[in-house]
């Protein structure tokens, strides 16, 4: 067994010399075995151990006795001990959550707290091969995809390590007996009120008796086989992510061409994008991925809300994923522009206005435009759009709603309020970066020309 644990540590590069390792210790057989083995090979591995125990306050005096037992055990082997008491039941009730999920969240927060306090590098958790088998069966029952069927990772986020993941519970109990560790036994582990306990106490023994005595090893082998294929698909998906996705701090824009890829790749790309925006994949399910793919095939402007306050928008076939952060619509003041340079702080831009200039017919810069100076009545104004705005685009006799213009130009709804408008008096003369107005165009009868240049990194 010890060889299996050491091989698991080495093959997964779990530790580096000098690592400070927080070991999660409940006092049960698994965690006590883990702490004892790591302590035995502490010098060989070149690591420093710190034990962390969370008292969930769910089992009264028994929970207190567990805490005292772990404290004394750590003292006997000269390992620094940290503990914390949290009334998990009260918190779960207040937040209307299960004790299982609440306890897990608080445990990991505590382990992370200890890691940060000691300046640690790793957190060692005592999950074993039986836990792996139970997890895979639970996920099969729930209809998990390949990611779920890879089971519990030996190493996660380069922080969480599981040296016992290839060791069975039988081997662990045998090790504890041989080394007279006398671990604490949590009686709730034998209550079949939780799904995992039912799988452990009823389903797995039934499979072992009637179908496969070696089901633990078989399920572990299944997870390893799936992991190889899944890692390959994930690697391809990450490459496609670089090719098709524009990722910023606020959102992810997925090019419509991405949805021509194989569905297996698309679904993984979408999961990567959701994780990028939300920070995790918690609460996202297969149906949410399918909903995103569904709206991509429908008309532009289609929008759906997802868990964790994420919204997804079809923007002319491209998909935008971002946090649904409510913000006040920016209504800047109307800025009067003068000859020369005008710096507008709200747009972080410079606008150069030059009167009586010569037109550069070779100009291809869409942020430099020329207008008939004599057709301009009133001030030159910078503003953003307002309700009821109309515009007469170049080459058109009548005006049309500005909203319709943005639709024709395929301007995303998200950008429309931020498009600067150069107005001459009460008329819009230029949708900056897009179109100029027929009303102020330079023609054969033009005698005086005004040139306007717009400079900004945000447009």
N, C-alpha and C positions, 0 to 999 in steps of 0.2 A: 504494500500500500504506500509506504513512504516513497518508494521509487516512482510510483504513479504521480504522487503529488509533486515531487521535485521535477519530474519530466513535464508536467503540466505548467509549472512555473517557468521552466527553461524554454519550452517550445512556444510559449506565448509572450516571452520577454516581459514578464510581469514586474520584475524589480530591476532597478539600477543600483549600483554601489552607492551607499550614502542615503538611500531613500528613508524617509521617516514615514512609517506605516501605521495608520489607525486600524486596529482590528476590532470589528464589531462583535461583541461578546454578550450573549444573552445568559449564558450559563448552562445551556443545553449541550447535548453530545456533539453536535456539529461544530458550534463555535468554540467549545472548549478544546476539541481535537485540533481545530485550526490554530488556535493560539499556542497550544503546546508544541505542535510541529514547527511552526514559524519560530518559536522561541528556541527550540532545539537547534535549528539551523540558522539562527540569527547572525552569528559571526560569519558562517560560510557564505550566506547570501549578502552580507555587508549592509544589513538594514537595522533600523532602530524601531522597536515596537512601542505602541501606546494602545492600551485597551479602552474601549468606549462602551458603556452600558447604559441603555435607556430604560428606566422604570416606567412602564405604561400606566401604573396605578390601577390596573384592571382586576388584579387578583389579591388585593389586600395584603395580608401578612406574608403570603407566599411570594408575592412580587418583591416585597421588602427583603425576604430571606434570600431570593435570587441575587439581589443587588449586593447583599453582604457577602454571599458566597463568592461571587466574582471578585469582589474587592480583596477578600482574603487570599483567593487563589493567585491573583496578580502579585500580591505582596510576597507570597511564598516563592515566586519565580523571579521576583525583582523586575516586574514590568509596571510602568506608570499607569495608574488607573484614573479614568474620568467617568463621571456618571451624572445623570440628570433625571429629575422626576417630572413627568407631565401627565396630567389627567386626560388621557386620550378619549375616554368615554364621554366626558363632559364636552370636550371640543367637538367630537363627532356629532353629538346630539345637537349642539348649538348650530353647527354648520349643515345639519341634516345630511351627513355622510356616514358611510359604514366605518366601523372601528378598524377594519382591515386596511382600507385605503388611507384613513387618517393616521393610523399608527405608522404605516410605511412612510408617509410623507414626513412626519415628525422625526422618525428615526434617521432618515437620510439628511434632513436638515441639521440634526444634532451631530452626525458623523462629519458633515462638512464643516460645521462650527469648530469641532475639535481639530480637524485637519488644518484649518486656517489659524487656529490659536497656537498650534505647535510648529507652524510652518512646514506642514507635511506634504507628501507627494502622492501617496496612495491610500486607498481605503480597502481593506481586505474583508470580504463577505464570505460566509460559510456555506453558500449554496453547493449542493452535491449532485451526483448523477440521478438520484431519486427525485430531487427537486426539478431537475431538467426534464425527466420523463413526465412528471405530473404537469409541468407547464405546457409541454407539447400536447398532451392529451386534452388539457383544458382549451387550448387554442384550436385543436382539431374540432372539438365539440362546438366552438363558437364560429367556425368557418373561417379561420385565419388564412392569410396568403403566405407566400414563401418566406417573407421577412419574419412573420410570427413563428413559423415552423422551424426556424433556425434555433429557436429556444433562447435560453439564457446565455449571454456572451461571456466568454472567459475573461475578457478585458473590455471595459466600456469607458469611452471618453479618455483613455489613457490614465484613468484615476481609479476606477473600481476594478478590483481583481478578485478572482474566485479560484484559488488554488485547489479546492476540493471538487471542482465541477466534474471531474472524471472518476471520482471515488464514490462507491455505493454507500448507502446508509449502514448496511450490514458490516462493511469494512470499518466504518467509523466507530460503530458501537464495539466492535471487537478490539479496536485500538484503545478505546477508552477503558475497557475492562482490563486489558493487558497492562496499561500504565496506571491503573488504579486512580483514574481521574474523578470518578464518582460525580458525574454531571447531574444537574438539576433536571427534573422532568416536568414539563408544562402539561398539566392534565387536559387543558383545552385542546391540545393537539389530537386528543382521542375523541373529541366531540364531533359528530357528523352534521353540525349545523352550517359548516362552511363548505363551499364547493371543493376546495383543494383537499380538505380532510376526507370528503366522500371519495374522491379519486384515490387518495392514499390508502384509505382503510377498507374501501369496498371494491372499487373498479379494478385497480391494479392487482390485488390478490385474486380476484375473479379471473382476470386474463391469465395470470400466472398458473392458476389451477386448471383452466379449461383450454387455453390456446397456446401460450408461449411462456415457459418458465423463466426465460431470459429476456422478458419484455423491456426491462430497464436498459440493458445494453443495446437492444434492438432499436429502441426509440432514440438513444444517444447516437447510434450509427446513422439513423435516418436524418437527424438534425445536421450531422457533419456532411452528409451527402448533399442535402439541400443547400447548405451554406456555400459550398463550392460553386454551384450553379447561380445562386442568388448574388454572390459577390461579383461574378462576371457580369450579370445583368445590371447591377448597381454601378459598376465601373463604366459600362457603356452609357448608362443614363447620365452619369456625371459629365462625361465628355459632351453629350448632346446638350446638357444644361449650359455649358460654356458657349456652344454654338448658337443656340436659339434664345437664350434668356438674357435680359438686361436687368441686373440686380443692383438695387440701391438700398440705402438705409430704410427708406419708407415703403418700397414696393418692389414687386417683381413683374416684369412685362415679358410674356412668353409669345414669341413670334408664331403667327398662324402656320408657318411651314413646319413647326414642331409636331403638329397634329397629323402630319402625313407619315410619321414614324409608326413602328409597330406598337400596338396597344400596351404591351408589357413595358416598353420603354417610356411611353407617354405617362402611364400611371406612376411610374417611379419618379419621373421628372416632376410631376405635379406634387408628389409627396415631399420631394426635396425643396420645392418652392414654398410649400406651406410651412415646412420646418424653418426655412429661412426667414419668413415673415413673422410667424407666430412664436418661434423659439423652441417649439417642440411639436411632436405629432399627437400629443395627448388629446383625446376626444374626436380626432378625425378618423372617419371610417371609410370603407369602400364606397358607400353610397355618396359620400361627398366628392370623391374623385370622379365618379360617374356623372355626378351633377355638373361638374366643371366641363367635362368632355361634351356633355349634352348641350350646354348653353353655347359652346364654341361653334356648334353647327347651326345655331339660330341667328336671328338678325342682330345687328349691332345695337348696343345699348342694353342688352339683356343683363340683368344683375341678380346675384344670389348672395344670401348671407350664410356664413358657415360658423361653426363653433369658435370660441376664443375671439369673438368680435372681428372676424375676418370677412371681408367682402370680395367678391369676384365679379369682374365686369368684362363683357365681350366688347372690345373696342375695334370694330371693323375686322373681326376675325382674330385679332391678337387678344390674348387674355391678360388682364391686369389683376394681380392679387395684392391686397394691401390691408392694413389695419383700418377699421372703420372709425377713424378719429374725427369727431365732430369739430368743425372749426368755423369761426365766423367768416362769412364771405368777405373778402377784401374789397372794400369800397373806398378806393383812394380818392383824394380830392382831385378836382380838375386842375391840371397844371398848365399855365400859360407859357408858351415857348417863345423865346426871344432869339434875335440874331446871335450867331455864335454858338458856344457850347452851353448846354443845359444839363445839369446833373440832377436826376430824379431819384431820391433815395429809396422810395417805395419799390421801384423796379431795379434799383442798383444799376442804373444805366446812364449813358451819356447820349444826348441827342444834339446833333449839330445842324443848325439851320443857316443856310446861305442864300441870300437874295441876289437877284440879277446875275446869275451865274450861267455858265455854258453847260449844255447837256453833253454828257459822255455817252455817245450812242453805243459804245462797246461795253458799257457797264453790265455785268452779270451778277452783281451782288444784290441779292433780294432785300438787303437791309439799307440800300441806298435807292431812293426814288426821286423823280423829278415831277414838278407840278407847274401848271400855268398860274403864274403869280397874279395875273390880272383877274382871274376867275375867283380868287379867294376874297370873300367878304367876311370881315370879323377877325377875331384872334385865332391863332394856331394853338390848339389845345391837345393835351395828352390826357386820356382817361381810359377806363375799361368799360365793358359793355353795360348797358342799362336796359331795363324792361322797355320793349317797344322799339328798339333800335332797328333802323332800316338802312340798306346799303345799295348803291347802284354800281355794280362791278363793271370794270373796263369791258367795252364791247356790248353793253346792254343798255337799252333805252329806259326801261322802267326799273323801279327799285324792288327789293325783296327783303324779307325779314332777315335780320342778321343771323338768327338761329338757323334758318334755311341755308344761308351761306356756309355756316360752319359744318352743317351736315353734308353739303355738296363737296366741301373741301376735306371732308373726313377728319375734322378736328375733334379730338376726344372731348367728351363732356367735362372731364377733369381739367382741361386746359382752357376752356372757353372764357372763364372769368379772368384769366391771367393774360390773355392776348391784348397787347397795347393797341389802342386806337388813336390815330392822329386825325383830329377833326379840324375843319376849317369853318369857323362859326358853328352853326348847328348841324352841319353835314359831316358825315364820316368820309375822310379822304383816303385813308390807308389802313387796312388791316395789316399791321406790321408783320412782315415775314411771309405774307400771303398775297393779297390783291390790293390794287389801287382803284380809285373810283373813276368812272367815266366822266363825272362832272368836272374833274380838275386835270384831265389829261393834257399833255403837251401835244399840240397839233400844228399844222402848217401855218396857222394864223397866230401862233404864240409869239409874243414879242419879249416877254420877261419870264424868267424861270426861277423857281425856288427849289433848291435841293435840300433834302432832309436825309440825314444819316443816323441810323439807330445802332448803338453799340451796347451789348449786354451779354454776359455769360449765361444768363438764366433764360434766354429766349432761343 
